[in-house]
Amino acid sequence: MKKQIKQLVSFFSLVLCLKKVRRSGWIFKVGVTSPESVADHSFCMCMMTMVISDLVGLDTERAMKMTILHDLGESIIGDMMPDKILPGRKKILEKKAILSILQKLPHPLRAEYETIWNEYSDHLTDLSQFVHRLDKLEMAFQAKDYVLSGYSRGKLREFIDSAHRTIVGDKNDLISEILQGLNAATAN
């Protein structure tokens, strides 16, 4: 039992690190002086996941677990901007990090969480695509918040456009409608 407690302490200490990992795109592309942390982003995403998943009748428990796990590897590797690293390299680093973190959990949880993280990473199921779209929706909300805080709308345009490309596409669903509502509410 003592070994398990040590492993859990180590696991939760890594989770805590997400509070210190700042979202790099806001820093380097926009110049935000005090940007959100990965933990901030994950919390907002969790709230969106819970509410929207319940509203549309998805497996909310699994969606929440996927959301909570999706950026956990960043507690080790940090927040890497997609245009600064090859996608294949990023995926390898994220996989290595998440496996290292999950090793600290008891086997049944480790196996379940690894399966859920792999589902998110592979981006093939409807649920993983839902969570990926919510990741972009949260980013759009944060970008709009930075615009309202006085940061350059031009510099934030890249983030908002990325959200539109991922979310709207050919889908006309609740996530798309929320993004469109956000744009209408903050249009100037």
SEKOLBA-685838 format. One line per 5 residues: their letters; for each residue x negated, y negated, z negated of C-alpha. Coordinates in nm, 2 decimals, decimal comma. Last residue first. Layout:
// SEKOLBA-685838
a	X/Y/Z ~ ...
// end
This chain:
// SEKOLBA-685838
nataa	1,77/-4,52/3,31 ~ 1,87/-4,16/3,29 ~ 1,85/-4,01/2,94 ~ 2,20/-3,86/2,90 ~ 2,22/-3,77/3,27
nlgql	1,89/-3,58/3,25 ~ 1,99/-3,40/2,94 ~ 2,33/-3,31/3,09 ~ 2,15/-3,16/3,39 ~ 1,93/-2,96/3,17
iesil	2,23/-2,84/2,97 ~ 2,41/-2,75/3,29 ~ 2,12/-2,55/3,41 ~ 2,10/-2,36/3,08 ~ 2,48/-2,30/3,09
dnkdg	2,48/-2,15/3,43 ~ 2,46/-2,25/3,80 ~ 2,16/-2,06/3,92 ~ 2,00/-2,11/4,26 ~ 1,70/-2,30/4,14
vitrh	1,81/-2,49/3,83 ~ 1,58/-2,36/3,55 ~ 1,24/-2,29/3,70 ~ 1,22/-2,57/3,95 ~ 1,40/-2,82/3,72
asdif	1,16/-2,74/3,43 ~ 0,86/-2,79/3,65 ~ 1,00/-3,13/3,77 ~ 1,04/-3,24/3,41 ~ 0,69/-3,14/3,32
erlkg	0,54/-3,31/3,63 ~ 0,75/-3,62/3,57 ~ 0,59/-3,67/3,23 ~ 0,30/-3,87/3,38 ~ 0,54/-4,09/3,57
rsygs	0,77/-4,14/3,27 ~ 0,47/-4,28/3,09 ~ 0,50/-4,25/2,71 ~ 0,73/-4,49/2,53 ~ 0,89/-4,27/2,27
lvydk	1,20/-4,23/2,50 ~ 0,96/-4,08/2,76 ~ 0,81/-3,85/2,49 ~ 1,16/-3,73/2,39 ~ 1,23/-3,66/2,76
aqfam	0,92/-3,45/2,78 ~ 1,02/-3,26/2,46 ~ 1,37/-3,19/2,60 ~ 1,21/-3,08/2,93 ~ 0,97/-2,85/2,75
elkdl	1,26/-2,69/2,55 ~ 1,43/-2,62/2,88 ~ 1,11/-2,47/3,03 ~ 1,08/-2,22/2,74 ~ 1,45/-2,17/2,77
rhvfq	1,40/-2,05/3,13 ~ 1,13/-1,81/3,02 ~ 1,36/-1,68/2,75 ~ 1,64/-1,61/3,01 ~ 1,39/-1,45/3,25
sldtl	1,29/-1,22/2,96 ~ 1,66/-1,13/2,90 ~ 1,73/-1,07/3,27 ~ 1,44/-0,83/3,28 ~ 1,13/-0,87/3,50
hdsye	0,92/-1,14/3,33 ~ 0,62/-0,90/3,27 ~ 0,51/-1,11/2,98 ~ 0,85/-1,12/2,81 ~ 0,89/-0,74/2,84
nwite	0,54/-0,70/2,72 ~ 0,62/-0,91/2,41 ~ 0,92/-0,70/2,34 ~ 0,73/-0,37/2,38 ~ 0,45/-0,51/2,16
yearl	0,70/-0,61/1,90 ~ 0,86/-0,26/1,89 ~ 0,52/-0,08/1,87 ~ 0,38/-0,31/1,60 ~ 0,70/-0,29/1,40
phplk	0,69/0,09/1,40 ~ 0,31/0,09/1,33 ~ 0,30/-0,14/1,03 ~ 0,16/-0,48/1,13 ~ -0,19/-0,61/1,14
qlisl	-0,25/-0,45/1,48 ~ 0,01/-0,70/1,61 ~ -0,24/-0,98/1,59 ~ -0,51/-0,80/1,79 ~ -0,25/-0,68/2,04
iakke	-0,13/-1,04/2,09 ~ -0,48/-1,17/2,14 ~ -0,58/-0,90/2,40 ~ -0,25/-0,96/2,59 ~ -0,30/-1,33/2,59
likkr	-0,66/-1,31/2,71 ~ -0,56/-1,07/2,99 ~ -0,26/-1,29/3,09 ~ -0,48/-1,60/3,10 ~ -0,74/-1,42/3,32
gplik	-0,47/-1,31/3,56 ~ -0,32/-1,66/3,58 ~ -0,66/-1,82/3,65 ~ -0,73/-2,09/3,40 ~ -0,71/-2,48/3,39
dpmmd	-0,39/-2,52/3,59 ~ -0,19/-2,30/3,35 ~ -0,29/-2,52/3,05 ~ -0,42/-2,30/2,77 ~ -0,27/-2,34/2,42
giise	-0,51/-2,17/2,18 ~ -0,67/-1,83/2,21 ~ -0,61/-1,70/1,85 ~ -0,29/-1,86/1,73 ~ -0,20/-1,88/2,10
gldhl	-0,13/-1,51/2,09 ~ 0,20/-1,60/1,91 ~ 0,33/-1,78/2,22 ~ 0,61/-1,54/2,32 ~ 0,66/-1,36/1,99
itmkm	0,92/-1,59/1,83 ~ 1,11/-1,62/2,16 ~ 1,10/-1,24/2,22 ~ 1,23/-1,18/1,86 ~ 1,50/-1,43/1,92
aretd	1,60/-1,27/2,25 ~ 1,61/-0,93/2,08 ~ 1,84/-1,05/1,81 ~ 2,05/-1,25/2,05 ~ 2,13/-0,96/2,28
lgvld	2,32/-1,17/2,53 ~ 2,68/-1,30/2,50 ~ 2,66/-1,63/2,67 ~ 2,73/-1,84/2,36 ~ 2,53/-1,62/2,13
sivmt	2,23/-1,64/2,37 ~ 2,27/-2,02/2,39 ~ 2,28/-2,08/2,02 ~ 2,00/-1,84/1,91 ~ 1,77/-1,92/2,20
mmcmc	1,80/-2,29/2,16 ~ 1,72/-2,27/1,79 ~ 1,43/-2,03/1,86 ~ 1,30/-2,27/2,13 ~ 1,30/-2,56/1,88
fshda	1,10/-2,34/1,64 ~ 0,86/-2,22/1,90 ~ 0,78/-2,58/2,02 ~ 0,71/-2,70/1,67 ~ 0,50/-2,38/1,60
vseps	0,30/-2,45/1,92 ~ 0,23/-2,80/1,78 ~ 0,40/-3,12/1,90 ~ 0,18/-3,40/2,01 ~ 0,02/-3,67/1,81
tvgvk	-0,17/-3,89/2,05 ~ 0,02/-3,81/2,36 ~ -0,22/-3,88/2,65 ~ 0,01/-3,75/2,92 ~ -0,19/-3,49/3,11
fiwgs	-0,46/-3,40/2,85 ~ -0,26/-3,43/2,52 ~ 0,09/-3,33/2,63 ~ -0,05/-3,04/2,83 ~ -0,25/-2,92/2,53
rrvkk	0,03/-2,83/2,30 ~ -0,14/-2,86/1,96 ~ -0,25/-2,55/1,77 ~ -0,24/-2,64/1,40 ~ 0,11/-2,51/1,32
lclvl	0,03/-2,20/1,52 ~ -0,23/-2,11/1,26 ~ 0,04/-2,02/1,02 ~ 0,12/-1,71/1,23 ~ -0,25/-1,61/1,20
sffsv	-0,22/-1,64/0,82 ~ 0,10/-1,43/0,83 ~ -0,08/-1,15/1,00 ~ -0,38/-1,16/0,76 ~ -0,15/-1,15/0,46
lqkiq	0,04/-0,87/0,63 ~ -0,28/-0,67/0,68 ~ -0,39/-0,72/0,32 ~ -0,05/-0,61/0,20 ~ -0,07/-0,30/0,42
kkm	-0,41/-0,21/0,29 ~ -0,29/-0,24/-0,07 ~ 0,00/0,00/0,00
// end
